[in-house]
Amino acid sequence: MKKTAKNYTFSLPVELLDKLKKYSEAGYVSSVNSAVKEAVEAYVVKTDKQILFSQMNSAAQDPLFIKDLDEAMRDFSYSDYEATREKEE
């Protein structure tokens, strides 16, 4: 898969930008751009986890989902038992 980049204009507080420039000059980050990119990536991962957690909480409150889950667990209980038994031997 080819990764593409797109320029986007945004504003940062001057103090924050100054710190990022100092970090870049000191070698803590390769560039201000890479620091911003890493921060945004970390934020997206954190937000994705929060969304998934929220969706899982909603599913846990859904009686039809819980019923489906129980049925699937029952359907696979024998094969799960067999797999566990094979590991013990």
Summary of the structure (lengths in Angstrom):
residues: 89
radius of gyration: 23.6
end to end distance: 42.9
largest distance: 64.0
contacts: 152
relative contact order: 0.05
helix: 76%
strand: 0%
